[in-house]
Amino acid sequence: MLSLVWHLAKRVALEITDLPLRAAVALGASGLGQPLRPAQLFKAYGIVLPIGFLAWWAIPQATLVMTPSIDAWVIHRVPGPIFRGDLVSFSLSHPIAGPRPVDVTKYALCMPGDRIAMIEKPARVARARDGYYFCNGHLLGISKGRTADGRPLSHWRPDTALIKPGTIFVGSSHPDGFDSRYYGPVAIERLTRAEKLL
């Protein structure tokens, strides 16, 4: 044990002795024991720092989309009013989505004041009913009675004929999308308009 401690201490002492030489290389020297070349260091700063600052600014501006329900891989949030067909992002808390809130991106499909209707029909799955959602007479999508793994799903039932002021029905054309068909319209103040980058 004493031998192990001795060898470890010897190794640490050698590393500490080499530290000034390694620092010289880090500061632009061409090798251990060579003189400093500050011009090389400043050239490196001139390349690395702008790239670092650009990455620091750009990464929060873009969001990766982890769902096949919309036609985008990367989006970025943009200010402004939301119109029909715009991409919108928001935080969703729902038992089906998991124990923690998740960031969701959907399309704004049915706007405040639009006519909304849902018709229930028997599903192909036993003891389940599907909901057919229409906005101003156009089919938005069909809700399912069960998840892909067999858990029961309850779909949203409109209590009025119009989308309420201050809310938007969000979703996509994907048959397995989890959207307003299941949790209803989302308050506009929770939505952030987004645009597709990729």
C-alpha positions in Angstrom: 0.0 0.0 0.0 2.9 2.4 0.9 4.5 1.6 -2.5 1.2 2.5 -4.3 1.0 5.8 -2.4 4.7 6.6 -3.2 4.2 5.9 -7.0 1.1 8.0 -7.1 2.8 10.9 -5.3 5.7 10.6 -7.7 3.4 10.7 -10.7 1.5 13.8 -9.3 4.9 15.6 -8.7 5.9 14.9 -12.4 2.6 16.3 -13.7 3.0 19.4 -11.6 6.5 19.9 -12.9 5.3 19.6 -16.5 2.4 22.0 -15.9 4.3 25.2 -16.9 5.4 23.6 -20.1 1.9 22.4 -20.9 0.6 25.9 -20.2 3.2 27.3 -22.6 1.9 25.0 -25.4 -1.7 26.0 -24.5 -0.7 29.6 -24.9 0.7 29.2 -28.4 4.2 27.6 -28.1 5.0 25.2 -30.9 6.0 22.5 -28.4 7.2 21.7 -24.8 10.1 24.0 -23.9 9.6 26.3 -27.0 9.0 30.1 -26.7 5.5 31.5 -26.6 3.9 32.6 -29.8 1.0 35.0 -28.7 0.1 35.7 -32.3 -0.9 32.1 -32.7 -3.0 32.3 -29.6 -4.8 35.4 -30.8 -5.5 33.8 -34.2 -7.0 30.8 -32.3 -9.2 33.2 -30.2 -10.2 35.0 -33.4 -11.6 31.7 -34.8 -12.9 29.9 -31.7 -14.6 32.8 -29.9 -16.9 33.9 -32.7 -17.9 30.3 -33.3 -18.5 29.8 -29.6 -20.6 32.9 -29.3 -22.6 32.0 -32.4 -23.4 28.5 -31.1 -24.3 30.0 -27.7 -26.8 32.3 -29.4 -28.1 29.9 -32.0 -28.7 26.7 -30.0 -31.5 28.2 -27.8 -33.1 29.7 -30.9 -33.8 26.3 -32.5 -35.9 23.4 -31.2 -35.6 19.8 -32.4 -39.0 18.2 -33.1 -39.2 14.7 -31.8 -42.5 13.6 -33.3 -43.6 12.5 -36.7 -46.9 14.3 -36.4 -45.7 17.5 -38.0 -43.7 18.1 -41.2 -40.6 19.6 -39.5 -37.3 18.5 -37.9 -36.1 21.8 -36.5 -38.2 24.9 -35.6 -37.5 28.3 -34.1 -39.9 30.4 -32.2 -41.0 33.7 -33.7 -43.1 36.5 -32.1 -46.3 37.6 -33.7 -50.0 36.7 -33.9 -51.0 33.1 -34.6 -52.9 32.3 -37.8 -54.6 29.1 -39.0 -52.0 26.6 -40.2 -49.1 28.2 -38.1 -46.9 25.9 -36.1 -47.3 26.5 -32.3 -45.3 25.2 -29.4 -46.4 24.8 -25.8 -45.8 22.8 -22.6 -48.2 19.9 -22.1 -49.1 18.2 -18.8 -51.2 15.1 -19.3 -51.0 11.5 -17.9 -50.7 10.1 -21.4 -47.7 12.3 -22.1 -45.9 11.2 -19.0 -45.2 12.3 -15.4 -43.4 15.5 -16.4 -44.6 18.4 -18.7 -43.3 18.0 -22.3 -42.8 20.6 -25.0 -45.2 19.9 -27.8 -45.4 21.4 -31.4 -48.6 21.3 -33.4 -50.5 23.2 -36.0 -53.2 25.8 -35.2 -56.2 24.2 -36.9 -59.4 25.8 -35.6 -59.4 29.4 -34.4 -61.5 31.3 -31.8 -65.1 31.7 -33.1 -64.8 28.9 -35.7 -67.5 26.2 -35.7 -66.4 23.0 -34.0 -68.2 19.7 -34.1 -67.5 16.1 -33.0 -69.3 13.0 -34.1 -68.8 9.8 -32.3 -68.8 6.5 -34.2 -68.1 2.9 -33.2 -64.4 2.1 -33.5 -62.8 -0.9 -35.1 -61.4 -1.7 -31.6 -63.9 -3.5 -29.4 -65.8 -1.4 -26.8 -64.4 1.9 -28.0 -65.7 4.9 -29.9 -63.8 7.2 -32.2 -64.4 11.0 -32.4 -64.6 12.7 -35.8 -63.6 16.4 -35.4 -64.8 19.0 -37.9 -63.9 22.7 -38.0 -66.2 24.8 -40.2 -67.4 21.6 -41.8 -63.8 20.3 -42.7 -62.6 17.1 -41.1 -59.6 17.9 -38.7 -58.9 14.4 -37.5 -60.2 11.3 -35.8 -59.6 10.5 -32.2 -59.0 6.9 -31.1 -60.5 5.0 -28.2 -57.2 3.4 -27.2 -53.5 4.0 -27.3 -51.2 1.9 -29.4 -50.4 -0.2 -26.3 -54.1 -0.7 -25.4 -54.7 2.0 -22.7 -58.1 3.6 -23.0 -58.2 7.2 -24.3 -61.0 9.7 -23.7 -61.6 12.2 -26.4 -62.6 15.9 -25.9 -66.3 16.7 -26.2 -67.1 20.3 -27.2 -69.6 21.9 -24.9 -70.4 24.7 -27.4 -70.6 24.9 -31.2 -67.8 27.5 -31.4 -64.2 27.5 -30.4 -64.1 29.7 -27.3 -62.4 33.1 -27.4 -58.7 33.0 -26.3 -58.3 29.3 -27.3 -57.1 27.4 -30.4 -57.7 23.8 -31.4 -54.3 22.4 -32.2 -53.3 19.2 -33.9 -52.0 17.6 -37.1 -53.1 15.2 -39.8 -51.2 12.3 -38.2 -53.7 9.5 -37.2 -51.7 8.8 -34.0 -51.1 12.5 -33.0 -51.9 13.4 -29.4 -53.5 16.8 -29.6 -56.7 18.8 -29.0 -58.7 15.8 -30.0 -57.9 14.4 -26.5 -57.4 17.5 -24.3 -59.4 20.2 -26.1 -58.4 23.7 -27.3 -55.3 25.3 -25.8 -55.2 28.9 -24.3 -53.5 31.3 -26.7 -51.3 32.7 -24.0 -49.8 29.2 -23.6 -48.9 29.0 -27.3 -45.8 30.3 -29.0 -45.7 30.8 -32.8 -43.0 28.9 -34.5 -41.5 28.5 -38.0 -39.9 25.5 -39.7 -36.1 25.6 -40.2 -35.7 22.1 -41.5 
